[in-house]
């Protein structure tokens, strides 16, 4: 069971400020410093974290990954998943209440507070992915002894050349409607503060991604760099 307690999901203040564009070492404005505790309180009061996962074979995942045939040529995951020692479909949501609260604040009630709460919730969802990675590594690590323990990383439709339309097959296989998730016509999830994808566990080397893909220049979330996976030589 993955521990999605709010204490583990709640991001650090420094991470929130960084997400808001504050340079490392800079002091937040007095207004931001006053709003962040309120945003954290709202996060704790309105979040309803729920997650689920299930193992999937490489053959089964190949069909999910192919989706509607719209993936970018040579998408990195196409090379990664056949080398993985275990694949696990995954979905997580913070629930509808926090998304509704963010929307309410953005509607004119308090845009600044909504902006900070939105950043807090996004970082919390990212933290859920990292908790899932740690959980899968711990599960796999119990099965073998190695000087170089396997690493697990979450790969999501919409990133690294994996087309977002693959959400349709992922949802059909995992059925995250059980935790309150749904897809719209554009394959975006509701509630908004949710994540999904596949956890792939294996040697660190399989996760190393060569730079220079056309989609890299458009990426707004360079997780491969944030995770320090490294660049394939």
N, C-alpha and C positions, 0 to 999 in steps of 0.2 A: 504494500500500500504506500503510495506517495504521500508525504506529509505536505499538504498545501495549506498549512496554518497561516493566518494573516501575519503573524510575527515573522515568518520566513519569507513571505511574499513582499512585505512592505519594504520599499526601497530606502536607501540611505539618503539623507538630505543632500549630500554632495552629488549623488547621482542625479537627483531631481534638478538641482541647479545646473549641472552640466547639460542635461537634456533641454533645459530652457535657454541654453546658449551662454551661460556664465563660464568664463575662462577659469581654468584650474588655478586656485590660489586667490582669486578675486573675491571680494566680499559682496554678498547679495545686497540689493537695495533694502531699505527699511521696510518698504511695502511688501516685497517678496518674503522677507524674513518673517513678517507678521502673518502673511497668508499661508505659508507652508504648513504650520501646525494645524490650521483650520482644514486645509486640504487633507492632511493625514487623518484627522478625526473623521472627516466625511468618508475617506477610504475605508476606515475600520468599521464605520456604521452602516455602509451601504454595500460592501462587497459580500458576495456569496460564492466563494470559490468552489468549483467542481471540476473534476478531471476524470478522464478514462483512457485506457489504452488496451491494446490486444496485440499479441504477436502475429506476424504475417510472414509467409514464405516469400522467398525471392521471386518465384514464379507468379504468385498472386500479386505481389507488389509491382511486378513489371507491367501488368495490365492497368493498375492504378496510376502508375507513373506516366504511362503513355497517354492517359486521359483522352482528349479529343484530337490528339495528333498535332498539338500546337506548341509543343516544347521547342525551345531554341536548339539549333544544331549543336551537338556535343555538350549538352547541359552537364555540368559536373556530376550530378547525382546519378546519371546514367552509368558512369564508371564506378561510382562509389558503392551503390547498393548491392551489385553482384559479389563484391568482395567482403561485405559485412558478415559478421558471424551471427548477428541477430538483428532483426528488423521488428519494430514495434510501432503500430499506428497509434497516434496520440491526439487528443483534443482537450482543451481546457477553456473555461470561461470564468470571468469574475461575476457574471450574472447580469440580469436586466436592471436591477435597481441602481447600480453605479453608472451605467450608461445613461439611464433616464435622468439621473442627477446632473451629470455633465451636460446633457442636452438642455436641461432646465436652466442651468447657470449660464450657458452660452446664449440662451434666448433673450438675454437682457437683464437677468437678475443680478449676476455678478460675473462678467466675462473674465476678469483677471483670475478670480478664484476657480472658475471653470477651466481655464487654461492650465493652471497648476495641477488641479485634480486630474485632468486628462493626461498630463505627463506622469503623474504618480501611478495612475492605472495602467498606462502603457508599459512602464518599467516593471510593475508587478506582474503583468502577463509575461513579460520576458523572463522574469525571475522564475515563473512557473515552468517555463521550458528548461531552464538550467537545473531546477530541482528534479525534473523528470530525467534529465541526462545523468545527474548524479545517482538517482535511484537505479537506473538501468546499469550503470557501471558497477554499482555495488552488487546487484543481482548477478551480473555476469562474473564479477571478480570472485564470487564465492565458488564458482565452478572450476576455476583453474588457478594455478600459481604461475606467476611470470614476473620477470624483472622489469618488463615493460607492459603494465596493465592496459587493457583495451580502453579506448575512449568512445563515448557516445555523444553524438551531436544530433540536434533536431534540424530537419530540413523541411521547409514549408512551401506549398504551392504559392506562386507569385514571386519567388525569389530564385536567384541563381539559374535562370533559364527554365525553371519548372513552371509551366503555364498555370495560371490560377484556375482554369477550367477543370483541372484535375481534382479540384475539391469535390466535384460531383461524385466521382468514383470513390474517393476517399470516404466521403460521407456514407455512401451506399455500403461500404465494407465495414466501417466502424460504428455507424448509427449513433452519432453523438446527440441526436435528438433526445436521448435519454437523460442528458445533463442540460437540456434546454437550448441547444444550438440548432440553428437553421441556416439555410443559404438563400440569398436572393437571386434574381435573374442574372446578376453580374458575378455570381459566385463569391460574393462577400458574405462574411458570417454575421449573424446577429445572435446575441448581443455583440456590440462592436468590440469590446475589450475581451477578445478571445483569440486563441491561437490553435493551430492544428498542423499536422504534418506526419513525418515518419522519423522515428529515432533509429539511427544506424550505429551499431557498436562494432568496433574492430580496431586494429592497430592504428595509431595516429597517422601513419603514412597514407592511409587510404583517404583521409579527410583533407589532405593538402591539395589546394586548388590553384592551378596556374592562373595568373592574371591575364588581362588583355581581352577577355570576352567582350563582345559588343554591349552586352547588358550590364557590365560592371560600371560603365560610365553613368548609367542611369540609376544605379543602386542608391537608395536613401538609407539603407541599413546594412552596412558592410560587416555582417556578423563574422565572416571568415577572418577579418582583421581584428575585430573586437575580442574574438575567442583566442587569438594568437595561435591559430591552426598552422600558419606558415604558408609559404608559397612553394609549389612543386618546382623542382629544378628542371 
